[in-house]
């Protein structure tokens, strides 16, 4: 009788643990989708215009300018 109760409690705890893991995986999936959307939006914006990076060399102090030019296929 006591063994049956213990097995039932263990099964219930495992079911709750599995439910928590599923919720955490779903939240991680949603976060990754949001990050993917943001990165895609930034990449599309960068590809449609000129981006210029101005850096100062920490060793010699010279200014370095890096220009990125993107090309974007026309959308349908």
C-alpha positions in Angstrom: 0.0 0.0 0.0 2.8 2.4 1.0 4.7 1.5 -2.1 1.8 2.3 -4.3 1.4 5.7 -2.7 5.1 6.4 -3.2 5.0 5.4 -6.8 2.0 7.6 -7.4 3.7 10.6 -5.8 6.9 9.9 -7.8 4.9 9.8 -11.0 3.1 13.0 -10.2 6.4 14.7 -9.4 7.9 13.5 -12.7 4.9 14.8 -14.6 5.3 18.2 -12.9 9.0 18.3 -13.7 8.3 17.4 -17.3 5.7 20.1 -17.5 8.2 22.7 -16.1 10.8 21.6 -18.6 8.3 21.9 -21.5 7.4 25.4 -20.4 11.1 26.4 -20.2 11.8 25.0 -23.6 8.8 26.9 -25.0 10.0 30.2 -23.4 13.5 29.6 -24.9 12.0 29.0 -28.3 10.0 32.2 -28.1 13.0 34.2 -27.1 15.1 32.7 -29.9 12.3 33.6 -32.4 12.3 37.2 -31.0 16.1 37.5 -31.4 15.9 36.1 -34.9 13.3 38.7 -35.8 15.4 41.5 -34.5 18.6 40.3 -36.2 16.7 40.0 -39.5 15.2 43.5 -39.2 18.7 45.0 -38.5 20.2 43.0 -41.4 17.6 44.2 -43.8 18.0 47.8 -42.7 21.8 47.6 -43.0 21.6 46.0 -46.5 19.6 48.9 -47.8 22.0 51.7 -47.0 25.6 52.7 -46.4 27.1 51.9 -43.0 30.2 53.7 -41.9 32.3 52.6 -38.8 34.8 55.1 -37.3 37.3 53.5 -35.0 40.4 54.8 -33.3 43.4 52.5 -33.1 44.3 52.0 -29.4 48.0 51.5 -30.3 48.8 54.4 -32.7 45.8 56.7 -32.2 44.9 56.9 -35.9 41.3 57.1 -37.0 40.1 54.2 -39.1 37.0 54.4 -41.2 35.3 51.3 -42.5 32.5 51.6 -45.0 30.0 48.9 -45.7 27.8 49.0 -48.7 25.0 46.5 -49.1 22.9 45.6 -52.0 19.4 44.4 -51.7 17.3 42.5 -54.2 14.1 44.2 -55.1 11.1 42.8 -53.2 8.1 41.4 -55.1 
